[in-house]
Each structure stands twice: as structure tokens, then as C-alpha cells.
Amino acid sequence: MTHEPELREPVDLCTPDGARLAPAARGWSRRPVHRANLDDAEIGRNKRWDYWAVLAGDVVVSCVYSDIDVIGLADVWWADLRTGRSGGTGIVTEPGVMRLPQLCGTADLRVDRDGLDLEIGADDTAGTRLRATWTEPDGRAGRFDLAVSRPADLESINVVIPWSDDTFNFTSKQQALPTTGSLTVGDETFVIGGDSDAWGVLDVGRGRWPASIRWNWGGGAGRVGDHVVGLQFGARWTEGTGFTENGFLLDGLATKIGRELIWSYDWEDPMSPWTIEDPGGQLSVVLNPVFDKYTSTGDATLGSEVHQVFGRYSGFVVDDAGRRVEFSELQGFAEEARQNW
């Protein structure tokens, strides 16, 4: 349940000059409707990215294509949660190389340089195709080819977070996207989907950010009897704005939660359980991690530090009609990110 206005028609994120948040853009939607017409005159403030992850049982695959104004970033990453092995590669480009469309999913995104060839296809009636080839640090060849389906009746959580008229972000969080394909590293191939479920996750960001920010993000998906549940929630970066990115999907339909959720975890011990609860009673989950993807770059002036943990969720959700679904083995993740940019 939420107090936030629901938007049902296409809307510009910014005023016509692209400089400020448009009043009509404040709200959330069940499908992406915001056009990110950001003005690029003030260098260093705009951030644009598409981040994909695929949760495939004991395997996780991710890629990102981003323009954070002063540089461009792209990477691919994978992990075998059974063994703790992981790999991938990343690149940094000069400004202006990584371009993302104003409307998410409407253009092919591709970068081929410095040993990474990454392609994120534009959405079509079938969904999205993710392809990449790269070389691991030990010299092994890596590649993935993933087909992410987008069922016509599957909704998502899309919202503008307004810190002010000058700083704001549109995010589209798309969970529980059925995925099939493969990941190959050296002479080892992992089958994605097929005999077991695999779920795509998309995080779209288009906005104008403050120089320093922290956030939580978490999500996951799985089958629970005859139901499919998708989880989506965040914290910290939305506090005080009157808007959240919280909610869940039950059989493809979005339930939006306008309240801030209560997160309990230990930054110093990220492999201990992460608990996330709705004070209104519509969601309560515990993530038991099995893998921590820790990254740290830069310094206190310009840098990033992230704990992103992967594991299984147990708990329950209750939709606005009162349907309660309990689960114990949903694939998922949770993170805290500390950014200075």
C-alpha cells in the first residue's frame, strides 16, 4: 500500500530545459514511463546506467553499462556460489563513450574495447539478449549468451526519488524475469535456466545525484507452489523524500509499499543474516548469505565501497488484497553501497 501517486502515461523526467525535476514526474508506475531528458551542461552530476544480474541457482552472472558523466564504466562478473569462485573483467572509458537512451530498453548498448565485448540488446517482444566475451585474469576465455524473457503481464517498480528539484533519480527495478542461456569460462560451461529456474534482474538509473550517497538494495525471485514471487526493496537513499522503491511482485502484479523498510545487518559481518521488514506488515524476509561480493575502488574523495551478498530468502509477503504467501528458498541478494562521485 502506498500514498505515492501512480503514473499511467508517458512523462518527461525534467523540465523542458532539462535542468530541473518536472513536477509531473513525481510518482511511481507499474511499467517504465519516464523519459530521462537530462541536460548535460553541468558536467559531473548526471548518472546513467543499466545493470543486469541473473540469479541461476548456484550461479550468478551480472553486467553493467554506465555513464557517470566524468567517466564511462562497463563490466561483466560471475560467481559459482557452491565453490566461491568468481571472475570477470571491467573497463573505464573517457567521457562520452558510453551512451544510454532517454527511454530505457529502446536502444542497443554495446562496447568493444580493452578486451571486453559487451552487448545489451534493446527490448523486443521476446525480451532482451545479453551477450559478452572477455578474457579472465588467468588467460581463460569467458563468454555468456543470455535470453531474458519479458512476459507481457509482468509489472515492475518504477519511481522517481526527489531529493530536491535539482537532485533526483528515476529508477526502474525489474525483478523475476525468466532467463535461459549459458556461461562459459575456459572449458567449463554453466547452463542457465532450462531444468531449473533462473531469474533476470534489471536496475535502470537515470538522474542527477548528490556528490555523496549511501544506499541499500535487495531483491530476488522464485516459485512458491503455484505462485511466482519477486522481491524489490531499498533504503537509505530514499529516506526523507516521501518516495520509496519498495514492493514485490505476486504472479506478475506489483504491490507498491510506500513506507520505509527496516533493514538489520552488520556491515562488518556481511555473511550474517540480513533482515528486512515492513512496519506495516506487508513484508518480512531474512536473507542467509552464501557469498559476499565486496568491491572497493578509489578513496574517500572519489570512490565506491560495496558489500553485495547472495543467498536465499525466507519470509512472507501480503498483497493489498490480503493474500499472504510464505517462502523459504527464494534466490536473492542484498547490498549496501557507499558512493562518492
Secondary structure, 3 states (H helix, E strand, C coil): CCCCCECCCCEECECCCCCCECHHHCCEECCCCEECCCCCCCCCCEEEEEEEEEEECCEEEEEEEEECCCCEEEEEEEEECCCCEEEEEEEEECCCCCCCCCCCCCCCEEEEECCEEEEECCCCCCEEEEEEEEECCCCCEEEEEEEEECCCCCCCEEEEEECCCCCEEEEEEEEEEEEEEEEEECCEEEEECCCCCCEEEEEEEEEECCCEEEEEEEEEEEEECCEEEEEEEEECCCCCCCCCCEEEEECCEEEEECCCCEEECCCCCCCCCEEEECCCCCEEEEEEEEEEEEEEEECCCCEEEEEEEEEEEEEEEECCCCCEEEEEEEEEEEEEEEEEC
